[in-house]
């Protein structure tokens, strides 16, 4: 008999973010004729991303908790759901905790970041709000399994009092596309006013204190070499970052963009040489995998998912974002073509371990 799985997300594409893309790739991997699972997907956003061939999608327009509760009660009862999977430990999982009093289903949450982790210094994490922290501590007892994406998240969950037996580490994956060099890179660079002799750094981290984009700008300002830094994001720190780059006289070296997707995102990756992330905490970092997919050399932060993916100084350079000397030394290295070539050579087969097809099988086993 097929297991009936309900995957629920109140935040899904076209809302842009790592969690949303991961869930979309995961659903696509599940979207096939199966003898073991029957999958239902419930979300609030109706778009091209919610249309599947074999997954049954239900759109619920209500944002009201009580109405959602009634809708999900009827849905579970009608479809005889065995397992429910959510992607936010606080906002989404609480809805189904109450429903466990009426139905016998397995409740799984895949935590991807600030629903579990927090840091007061950088005003990071939903649990800094007392009411949400109380919800977390309530939910953790009634959730049957919490899936986390990195060793750092696993440790954070343990410190937060989550029972070891309820924790499962499944690292994120991406939909891998074959890398093809394109003949019109010069034209794309021309469009963004990038010279062919400039080394292109890329960062797609949100403009928040925890992401330390400020540290990237300050570090690169120390170098006289020819480079461009592309920042594909925006947020509460964007204006401060622009002011800082002007103050350091490198504003013309930086291309500020908002979130990019589709063809534009592919173009940006293909004209870039180095992906740089100096976050004070990165739950996993899907963009590391995307950077690998587009053959970029990588400088990553030692706090979070980079250590789950890379071996330092072998297939990437991992740095402590608090260590300014180490950062400058790493950037100095990455300006050397032979260093970048070595990293790219050693990381060539790394993505095979993070193929969403493999990751989806681990999730199916957890269901």
The 8 nearest C-alpha neighbors of each residue, nearest first, counted from 0:
[[1, 2, 35, 34, 36, 3, 37, 81],
 [2, 0, 35, 36, 37, 3, 34, 33],
 [1, 3, 36, 37, 81, 4, 35, 0],
 [2, 4, 37, 80, 81, 36, 38, 1],
 [5, 3, 38, 82, 83, 80, 39, 37],
 [4, 6, 83, 39, 40, 38, 84, 82],
 [7, 5, 84, 40, 83, 85, 39, 41],
 [6, 8, 41, 85, 40, 42, 84, 5],
 [9, 7, 42, 10, 86, 85, 11, 41],
 [8, 10, 42, 43, 11, 91, 7, 44],
 [11, 9, 8, 14, 19, 12, 43, 42],
 [10, 12, 19, 14, 13, 8, 9, 44],
 [13, 11, 14, 19, 15, 48, 20, 10],
 [12, 14, 15, 11, 46, 48, 44, 19],
 [15, 13, 12, 11, 16, 10, 19, 44],
 [16, 14, 13, 12, 19, 17, 20, 258],
 [15, 17, 19, 18, 20, 14, 12, 11],
 [16, 18, 20, 19, 21, 285, 15, 284],
 [19, 17, 21, 20, 16, 22, 111, 86],
 [18, 20, 11, 22, 16, 17, 21, 12],
 [21, 19, 23, 17, 22, 18, 24, 16],
 [22, 20, 18, 24, 23, 19, 25, 17],
 [21, 23, 25, 19, 20, 24, 26, 18],
 [22, 24, 20, 26, 25, 21, 27, 19],
 [25, 23, 27, 21, 22, 26, 174, 20],
 [26, 24, 22, 28, 23, 27, 359, 21],
 [25, 27, 29, 23, 28, 24, 30, 22],
 [26, 28, 30, 24, 29, 25, 23, 51],
 [27, 29, 25, 26, 30, 356, 24, 359],
 [30, 28, 26, 27, 31, 25, 359, 54],
 [31, 29, 27, 53, 28, 54, 26, 52],
 [32, 30, 29, 53, 33, 52, 28, 54],
 [31, 33, 53, 34, 30, 29, 37, 36],
 [34, 32, 35, 36, 31, 37, 29, 1],
 [33, 35, 36, 1, 32, 37, 0, 2],
 [34, 36, 1, 33, 2, 37, 0, 3],
 [37, 35, 2, 1, 33, 3, 34, 38],
 [38, 36, 3, 4, 2, 1, 39, 35],
 [37, 39, 4, 54, 3, 5, 36, 55],
 [38, 40, 55, 5, 54, 56, 4, 6],
 [41, 39, 56, 6, 5, 7, 55, 57],
 [40, 42, 57, 7, 58, 56, 6, 8],
 [41, 43, 8, 58, 9, 44, 7, 59],
 [42, 44, 59, 58, 60, 9, 45, 41],
 [45, 43, 42, 46, 11, 58, 12, 49],
 [44, 46, 49, 58, 43, 47, 48, 42],
 [47, 45, 48, 49, 44, 13, 50, 12],
 [46, 48, 49, 50, 45, 13, 51, 12],
 [49, 47, 46, 50, 12, 23, 13, 45],
 [48, 50, 47, 46, 45, 51, 56, 44],
 [51, 49, 47, 48, 52, 56, 46, 54],
 [52, 50, 54, 53, 49, 30, 55, 56],
 [51, 53, 54, 30, 50, 31, 55, 32],
 [52, 54, 30, 31, 51, 55, 32, 38],
 [55, 53, 38, 51, 39, 30, 52, 56],
 [54, 56, 39, 40, 53, 38, 57, 51],
 [57, 55, 40, 41, 39, 54, 58, 49],
 [56, 58, 41, 40, 59, 42, 55, 39],
 [59, 57, 42, 43, 41, 60, 45, 56],
 [60, 58, 43, 61, 42, 57, 41, 67],
 [59, 61, 43, 58, 62, 44, 42, 67],
 [60, 62, 63, 59, 67, 66, 43, 64],
 [63, 61, 64, 60, 67, 66, 43, 59],
 [62, 64, 66, 61, 65, 67, 68, 60],
 [65, 63, 67, 66, 68, 62, 94, 61],
 [64, 66, 68, 67, 63, 69, 70, 62],
 [67, 65, 69, 68, 63, 64, 70, 61],
 [68, 66, 70, 64, 65, 69, 71, 63],
 [67, 69, 65, 71, 66, 70, 72, 64],
 [68, 70, 72, 66, 67, 71, 73, 65],
 [71, 69, 67, 73, 68, 72, 74, 66],
 [72, 70, 74, 68, 73, 69, 75, 67],
 [73, 71, 69, 75, 74, 70, 68, 76],
 [74, 72, 76, 70, 71, 75, 77, 69],
 [73, 75, 71, 77, 76, 72, 78, 70],
 [76, 74, 80, 78, 72, 79, 77, 73],
 [75, 77, 73, 79, 74, 78, 72, 80],
 [76, 78, 74, 75, 79, 73, 80, 72],
 [79, 77, 75, 80, 76, 74, 3, 73],
 [80, 78, 76, 75, 77, 81, 3, 74],
 [79, 81, 3, 75, 78, 82, 4, 5],
 [82, 80, 104, 3, 4, 2, 105, 79],
 [83, 81, 105, 4, 104, 80, 106, 5],
 [82, 84, 5, 106, 4, 6, 107, 105],
 [83, 85, 107, 6, 108, 7, 5, 106],
 [86, 84, 108, 7, 87, 92, 6, 8],
 [87, 85, 109, 108, 110, 8, 88, 84],
 [88, 86, 91, 89, 110, 90, 85, 114],
 [87, 89, 92, 114, 108, 110, 90, 91],
 [90, 88, 87, 135, 92, 91, 93, 114],
 [89, 91, 87, 92, 88, 93, 94, 114],
 [92, 90, 87, 93, 94, 89, 85, 88],
 [91, 93, 88, 94, 95, 89, 85, 90],
 [94, 92, 96, 95, 91, 89, 138, 90],
 [95, 93, 92, 96, 91, 97, 68, 98],
 [96, 94, 98, 97, 93, 92, 99, 91],
 [95, 97, 93, 99, 98, 94, 141, 92],
 [96, 98, 95, 99, 100, 94, 93, 101],
 [97, 99, 95, 100, 96, 101, 102, 72],
 [100, 98, 102, 96, 101, 97, 103, 95],
 [99, 101, 98, 97, 102, 96, 103, 95],
 [102, 100, 99, 98, 103, 97, 72, 104],
 [103, 101, 99, 104, 100, 98, 75, 76],
 [102, 104, 99, 105, 101, 81, 100, 80],
 [105, 103, 81, 82, 102, 106, 80, 99],
 [104, 106, 82, 143, 83, 81, 107, 103],
 [107, 105, 83, 143, 142, 82, 84, 104],
 [108, 106, 84, 144, 145, 143, 83, 142],
 [109, 107, 85, 145, 84, 86, 88, 110],
 [108, 110, 146, 86, 145, 147, 85, 111],
 [111, 109, 147, 87, 86, 112, 88, 108],
 [110, 112, 109, 18, 282, 148, 147, 113],
 [113, 111, 282, 114, 116, 115, 110, 152],
 [112, 114, 124, 116, 115, 125, 117, 123],
 [113, 115, 125, 112, 88, 89, 87, 116],
 [114, 116, 113, 112, 117, 110, 156, 88],
 [117, 115, 113, 112, 124, 114, 155, 152],
 [118, 116, 124, 123, 113, 126, 119, 115],
 [117, 119, 123, 120, 121, 122, 124, 116],
 [118, 120, 122, 121, 123, 117, 127, 124],
 [121, 119, 118, 122, 123, 209, 208, 117],
 [120, 122, 123, 209, 119, 208, 118, 207],
 [123, 121, 119, 120, 118, 124, 127, 117],
 [124, 122, 118, 117, 121, 119, 209, 113],
 [125, 123, 117, 113, 126, 127, 116, 114],
 [124, 126, 127, 114, 113, 128, 131, 123],
 [125, 127, 132, 128, 131, 124, 117, 129],
 [128, 126, 125, 124, 129, 132, 117, 119],
 [129, 127, 126, 131, 130, 125, 132, 124],
 [128, 130, 132, 131, 127, 133, 126, 134],
 [129, 131, 133, 132, 128, 134, 126, 127],
 [132, 130, 134, 126, 133, 128, 129, 135],
 [131, 133, 126, 135, 129, 134, 130, 128],
 [132, 134, 130, 136, 131, 135, 129, 137],
 [135, 133, 131, 137, 132, 136, 138, 89],
 [134, 136, 132, 138, 133, 137, 89, 139],
 [137, 135, 133, 139, 134, 138, 132, 140],
 [138, 136, 134, 135, 139, 140, 133, 141],
 [137, 139, 135, 141, 140, 136, 134, 142],
 [140, 138, 142, 136, 141, 137, 135, 161],
 [141, 139, 138, 142, 137, 136, 161, 143],
 [140, 142, 138, 139, 143, 96, 137, 106],
 [143, 141, 106, 139, 144, 140, 138, 107],
 [142, 144, 106, 107, 165, 105, 141, 145],
 [143, 145, 165, 107, 142, 166, 146, 108],
 [146, 144, 108, 166, 107, 109, 165, 167],
 [145, 147, 109, 167, 168, 166, 108, 110],
 [148, 146, 168, 110, 152, 149, 109, 153],
 [147, 149, 170, 169, 171, 168, 283, 111],
 [150, 148, 152, 151, 304, 283, 170, 147],
 [149, 151, 153, 152, 154, 307, 148, 168],
 [150, 152, 154, 149, 303, 153, 155, 304],
 [153, 151, 155, 149, 154, 150, 147, 156],
 [154, 152, 150, 156, 151, 155, 147, 149],
 [155, 153, 157, 151, 156, 152, 150, 158],
 [154, 156, 152, 158, 153, 157, 151, 159],
 [155, 157, 159, 153, 154, 158, 161, 152],
 [158, 156, 154, 161, 160, 159, 155, 153],
 [157, 159, 155, 160, 156, 154, 161, 153],
 [160, 158, 156, 157, 161, 155, 115, 136],
 [159, 161, 157, 158, 162, 156, 136, 139],
 [162, 160, 157, 156, 159, 163, 139, 165],
 [161, 163, 165, 164, 160, 157, 166, 156],
 [164, 162, 166, 165, 161, 157, 167, 156],
 [163, 165, 162, 166, 167, 144, 161, 143],
 [164, 166, 144, 163, 162, 145, 143, 167],
 [167, 165, 145, 163, 164, 144, 146, 168],
 [166, 168, 146, 145, 147, 169, 165, 144],
 [169, 167, 147, 146, 148, 170, 149, 166],
 [170, 168, 148, 147, 167, 171, 146, 361],
 [169, 171, 148, 149, 168, 172, 147, 358],
 [172, 170, 148, 169, 353, 358, 173, 285],
 [171, 173, 353, 355, 354, 358, 170, 174],
 [174, 172, 355, 354, 175, 353, 24, 21],
 [173, 175, 355, 24, 354, 176, 172, 356],
 [176, 174, 173, 354, 177, 292, 355, 350],
 [175, 177, 178, 174, 292, 293, 179, 173],
 [178, 176, 179, 175, 292, 293, 180, 174],
 [179, 177, 293, 176, 180, 292, 294, 175],
 [178, 180, 181, 177, 293, 176, 269, 182],
 [181, 179, 182, 178, 269, 184, 183, 293],
 [182, 180, 183, 184, 179, 269, 178, 266],
 [181, 183, 184, 180, 185, 186, 179, 187],
 [182, 184, 186, 185, 181, 187, 188, 180],
 [185, 183, 187, 186, 182, 188, 181, 270],
 [186, 184, 188, 183, 187, 189, 195, 182],
 [187, 185, 189, 183, 184, 188, 190, 191],
 [186, 188, 190, 184, 189, 185, 183, 191],
 [189, 187, 193, 185, 191, 190, 186, 192],
 [188, 190, 192, 186, 187, 191, 193, 185],
 [189, 191, 187, 188, 192, 186, 193, 185],
 [190, 192, 188, 189, 193, 187, 254, 186],
 [193, 191, 189, 190, 188, 194, 187, 254],
 [192, 194, 188, 191, 189, 195, 197, 227],
 [193, 195, 196, 197, 192, 188, 189, 185],
 [194, 196, 197, 193, 185, 188, 198, 189],
 [195, 197, 194, 198, 225, 226, 193, 199],
 [198, 196, 226, 225, 194, 195, 199, 227],
 [197, 199, 226, 227, 272, 225, 200, 196],
 [198, 200, 271, 227, 272, 226, 228, 197],
 [201, 199, 228, 273, 274, 271, 272, 227],
 [202, 200, 274, 229, 228, 275, 273, 230],
 [201, 203, 230, 275, 204, 274, 229, 276],
 [204, 202, 231, 232, 230, 205, 201, 286],
 [205, 203, 202, 210, 232, 206, 276, 212],
 [206, 204, 232, 207, 233, 234, 210, 203],
 [205, 207, 234, 236, 233, 237, 235, 204],
 [208, 206, 209, 210, 236, 205, 235, 234],
 [207, 209, 210, 211, 121, 206, 236, 212],
 [208, 210, 121, 279, 207, 211, 278, 280],
 [211, 209, 278, 208, 207, 212, 279, 204],
 [212, 210, 278, 213, 214, 208, 209, 277],
 [213, 211, 215, 214, 210, 216, 206, 277],
 [212, 214, 211, 216, 215, 217, 240, 243],
 [215, 213, 217, 211, 212, 216, 218, 277],
 [214, 216, 212, 218, 213, 217, 219, 277],
 [215, 217, 213, 219, 218, 214, 220, 212],
 [218, 216, 214, 220, 215, 219, 213, 221],
 [217, 219, 215, 220, 216, 221, 214, 327],
 [218, 220, 221, 216, 222, 217, 215, 330],
 [219, 221, 217, 218, 222, 216, 249, 247],
 [222, 220, 219, 218, 223, 217, 327, 216],
 [223, 221, 220, 224, 219, 218, 331, 225],
 [222, 224, 225, 221, 220, 226, 219, 249],
 [225, 223, 222, 226, 334, 197, 198, 219],
 [226, 224, 197, 198, 223, 196, 227, 222],
 [227, 225, 197, 198, 199, 224, 252, 228],
 [226, 228, 252, 199, 253, 200, 198, 197],
 [227, 229, 200, 253, 201, 199, 254, 252],
 [230, 228, 254, 201, 253, 200, 231, 255],
 [231, 229, 255, 202, 256, 232, 203, 254],
 [232, 230, 256, 203, 257, 258, 229, 259],
 [233, 231, 257, 258, 205, 203, 230, 256],
 [232, 234, 206, 257, 237, 205, 258, 231],
 [235, 233, 206, 237, 236, 205, 207, 232],
 [234, 236, 237, 207, 206, 233, 238, 239],
 [235, 237, 206, 239, 234, 207, 238, 240],
 [238, 236, 240, 239, 234, 233, 206, 235],
 [237, 239, 241, 240, 236, 242, 235, 234],
 [238, 240, 242, 236, 241, 237, 243, 235],
 [241, 239, 243, 237, 238, 242, 236, 244],
 [240, 242, 238, 244, 243, 239, 237, 245],
 [243, 241, 239, 245, 240, 244, 246, 238],
 [242, 244, 246, 240, 245, 241, 239, 247],
 [243, 245, 250, 247, 241, 249, 246, 242],
 [246, 244, 248, 250, 242, 247, 243, 249],
 [245, 247, 243, 244, 248, 242, 249, 250],
 [246, 248, 244, 245, 249, 243, 220, 250],
 [249, 247, 245, 246, 250, 244, 251, 220],
 [248, 250, 252, 244, 251, 247, 245, 220],
 [251, 249, 244, 245, 252, 253, 248, 241],
 [250, 252, 249, 253, 254, 248, 227, 245],
 [253, 251, 227, 249, 250, 228, 226, 254],
 [254, 252, 228, 250, 251, 227, 229, 255],
 [253, 255, 229, 230, 228, 256, 252, 227],
 [254, 256, 230, 253, 229, 231, 257, 232],
 [257, 255, 231, 230, 232, 254, 258, 233],
 [256, 258, 232, 231, 233, 259, 255, 230],
 [259, 257, 232, 231, 256, 260, 233, 15],
 [260, 258, 264, 263, 257, 231, 261, 256],
 [261, 259, 264, 263, 262, 258, 265, 15],
 [260, 262, 264, 263, 265, 259, 266, 267],
 [263, 261, 265, 264, 266, 260, 259, 267],
 [262, 264, 266, 265, 261, 260, 259, 267],
 [265, 263, 260, 267, 259, 266, 261, 262],
 [266, 264, 262, 268, 263, 267, 269, 261],
 [265, 267, 263, 269, 264, 268, 262, 270],
 [268, 266, 264, 270, 265, 269, 263, 271],
 [267, 269, 265, 271, 266, 270, 293, 264],
 [268, 270, 266, 267, 271, 265, 293, 184],
 [269, 271, 267, 268, 184, 266, 188, 272],
 [272, 270, 199, 268, 269, 273, 200, 201],
 [271, 273, 199, 295, 200, 198, 296, 270],
 [274, 272, 296, 200, 295, 297, 271, 201],
 [273, 275, 201, 297, 200, 202, 295, 296],
 [276, 274, 298, 202, 299, 297, 201, 273],
 [275, 277, 299, 278, 300, 298, 202, 274],
 [278, 276, 300, 320, 211, 299, 279, 275],
 [279, 277, 210, 211, 280, 276, 300, 209],
 [278, 280, 209, 210, 302, 320, 211, 277],
 [279, 281, 302, 278, 303, 209, 282, 210],
 [280, 282, 303, 283, 284, 278, 304, 302],
 [283, 281, 303, 112, 304, 152, 284, 280],
 [284, 304, 282, 281, 149, 303, 148, 285],
 [283, 285, 286, 287, 304, 281, 282, 305],
 [286, 284, 287, 288, 17, 283, 289, 171],
 [285, 287, 289, 288, 284, 290, 203, 17],
 [288, 286, 290, 285, 289, 284, 291, 305],
 [289, 287, 291, 286, 290, 285, 292, 350],
 [288, 290, 286, 292, 291, 287, 293, 285],
 [289, 291, 287, 293, 295, 288, 292, 286],
 [292, 290, 294, 288, 289, 293, 295, 287],
 [291, 293, 289, 290, 294, 288, 178, 175],
 [294, 292, 290, 291, 295, 178, 268, 269],
 [293, 295, 291, 292, 290, 343, 296, 178],
 [296, 294, 273, 272, 290, 291, 293, 274],
 [297, 295, 273, 339, 343, 342, 274, 272],
 [298, 296, 274, 315, 273, 275, 299, 295],
 [297, 299, 275, 316, 317, 315, 276, 274],
 [300, 298, 317, 276, 275, 305, 277, 297],
 [299, 301, 277, 318, 302, 317, 278, 276],
 [300, 302, 319, 318, 317, 303, 306, 305],
 [303, 301, 280, 300, 279, 281, 304, 278],
 [304, 302, 281, 282, 151, 280, 283, 305],
 [303, 283, 305, 307, 149, 306, 282, 284],
 [306, 304, 308, 307, 303, 309, 299, 300],
 [305, 307, 304, 308, 309, 301, 303, 310],
 [308, 306, 304, 305, 309, 149, 150, 303],
 [307, 309, 305, 306, 304, 310, 349, 287],
 [310, 308, 306, 305, 315, 314, 307, 311],
 [309, 311, 313, 314, 312, 315, 306, 308],
 [310, 312, 316, 317, 313, 315, 309, 314],
 [313, 311, 316, 315, 314, 310, 317, 342],
 [312, 314, 311, 310, 315, 342, 345, 316],
 [313, 315, 342, 346, 345, 310, 309, 312],
 [316, 314, 297, 312, 311, 313, 342, 309],
 [315, 317, 298, 312, 311, 299, 297, 318],
 [318, 316, 299, 311, 300, 301, 298, 315],
 [319, 317, 300, 301, 320, 299, 326, 316],
 [318, 320, 322, 321, 301, 300, 317, 325],
 [321, 319, 277, 322, 318, 279, 300, 278],
 [320, 322, 319, 323, 279, 326, 318, 325],
 [321, 323, 319, 325, 320, 324, 326, 318],
 [324, 322, 326, 325, 321, 327, 320, 218],
 [325, 323, 327, 326, 322, 328, 329, 321],
 [324, 326, 328, 322, 323, 327, 329, 318],
 [327, 325, 323, 329, 328, 324, 330, 318],
 [328, 326, 330, 324, 329, 325, 331, 323],
 [327, 329, 331, 325, 326, 330, 324, 332],
 [330, 328, 332, 326, 331, 327, 325, 333],
 [329, 331, 333, 327, 332, 328, 326, 334],
 [330, 332, 328, 329, 334, 333, 327, 335],
 [333, 331, 329, 330, 334, 335, 328, 338],
 [332, 334, 330, 335, 331, 339, 338, 329],
 [333, 335, 332, 331, 336, 330, 198, 339],
 [336, 334, 333, 338, 337, 332, 339, 331],
 [335, 337, 339, 338, 340, 334, 333, 341],
 [336, 338, 340, 339, 335, 341, 333, 342],
 [339, 337, 341, 340, 336, 335, 333, 342],
 [338, 340, 336, 342, 341, 337, 296, 333],
 [341, 339, 337, 343, 338, 342, 344, 336],
 [340, 342, 344, 338, 339, 343, 337, 345],
 [343, 341, 314, 339, 345, 344, 340, 315],
 [344, 342, 340, 346, 341, 345, 296, 347],
 [343, 345, 341, 347, 342, 346, 340, 314],
 [344, 346, 314, 342, 343, 347, 341, 313],
 [347, 345, 314, 349, 343, 344, 348, 342],
 [346, 348, 344, 345, 349, 343, 350, 291],
 [349, 347, 350, 346, 351, 345, 352, 344],
 [348, 350, 346, 351, 347, 352, 353, 291],
 [351, 349, 353, 352, 348, 354, 288, 291],
 [350, 352, 353, 349, 354, 348, 175, 357],
 [351, 353, 350, 354, 349, 357, 172, 348],
 [354, 352, 172, 350, 351, 355, 173, 171],
 [353, 355, 172, 356, 357, 351, 173, 352],
 [356, 354, 172, 358, 173, 357, 174, 359],
 [355, 357, 359, 354, 358, 28, 360, 174],
 [358, 356, 360, 355, 359, 354, 361, 353],
 [357, 359, 355, 361, 360, 356, 172, 354],
 [358, 360, 362, 356, 361, 357, 355, 25],
 [361, 359, 363, 357, 362, 358, 364, 356],
 [362, 360, 364, 358, 359, 363, 365, 357],
 [361, 363, 365, 359, 364, 360, 366, 358],
 [364, 362, 360, 366, 365, 361, 359, 36],
 [363, 365, 361, 362, 366, 360, 359, 358],
 [366, 364, 362, 363, 361, 144, 167, 360],
 [365, 363, 364, 362, 82, 4, 107, 105]]
